[in-house]
Amino acid sequence: MKHFLFSFLLFVVTQLSFSQPNVLSERAEISVLTIGPGSSLNDSFGHSGFRVKDPIKGIDLVFNYGIYDFNTPNFYLKFAQGRLNYLCGMNYYEDFYNAYISQNRSIKAQVLNLDAAEKQKLFDYLRNNIKPANRRYLYDFFYDNCATKIKDVTNIAVNNSIEFNKPKNFKEATFRTLINNNLNANSWGSFGINVALGSVIDRQAPAEDHMFLPENIYRFFEVATVNNKPLVKSETVIYKKIETPEAITFFTSPLFVFGLIAIFILYITYKDKKHNKRSQWLDIILFSVTGIIGILLLLLWFATDHKGTHQNYNLLWAFALNVFVIGQLLKPKFSIWFVKYLKLLVILMCLLTLHWIIGVQVFSVGLIPLLIALLARYVYLIRVSR
């Protein structure tokens, strides 16, 4: 009830104040806030927002473009399809600040070097964007997110006159590298992202496209210029994260878990070879799981609007057709065509390795033991079919 009353009061105040002209004073400042990573996967890349502060008018608000609308019909389906609208949100600065302090996430501010007309134009744009009819936008992880909105909206305020220079120690990188730099390589978040996203993100990212990450907004704004003057007037670390020891999670990591699974698969294969038999149950499980994963990856590629899931060569190990040939595994003797199919699976595994080596697509390190076990099992099935 308290949350409802607060939200209602904020809505009423917003509508009353935004329905009237609100001219900023000469002491007004607009800053870009950069929030550091959090503990959950969706917080791993940080966050960005605008702070509008005017002590004369009593304004101290934060606008950001990272709000979920959980009231959206079929929310999770639209999220999976890449068709979910995100919202422009507004908070009182104190509430915004306290929320991220409570999460122990760093906060940095860059005061924009704008004249009075540019500040007013930016503030008016944000005020118009926060209105219910205007606040929705179609989210895209790489090209239209909470960070890229900061770049685009700031550029609108200065008539697209910002010149973005390469930051100090800038390094060329692929989109995947930029993502993985913010994740533990042996984490489930990294594993899921690297399985779901295809080779399209293994291409070199143009310099300005690095700004899909909030930290890179900070770095690029730091050296950007507008009308032959620095874009940023001053920088401040508002809150520095308190470093705490990271919990040791190797024994629940993908590499360890799939390592155990791989050892189990190899052990069963060794026993089968020793007793000259074939454990049908194991093969049915492997073909079912890899086939289902392959179907899901194909759906992400062809049945959604996600651009980053295209051309996914994880399909070389998660082969969708596996689920349709399970009937052969129930037979005491394989058909000739199925033996050729098994040889195709071995070739696909070799192609995957080649794609990884030459950089067509980078795969999750957690997959390595599983890929070795799958290859060994396929080779054994070919051998036992003779």
Secondary structure, DSSP 8 states (H G I E B T S, - for coil): -HHHHHHHHHHHHHHHHHTS-----TT-EEEEEEE---SSGGGTT-EEEEEEEETTTTEEEEEEEEE--TTSTTHHHHHHHT--EEEEEEEEHHHHHHHHHHTT--EEEEEE---HHHHHHHHHHHHHHTSTTT-EEE-BTTTBSTTHHHHHHHHHHTTT-EE----TT----BHHHHHHTTS-TTSHHHHHHHHHS-GGGGSB--GGGGGGSHHHHHHHHHH-EETTEESEEEEEEEE----------GGGSHHHHHHHHHHHHHHHHHHHHHHT---HHHHHHHHHHHHHHHHHHHHHHHSS--STTSS-GGGGTS-GGGGGSHHHHTSSS--HHHHHHHHHHHHHHHHHHHHHHHTS----GGGHHHHHHHHHHHHHHHHHT-
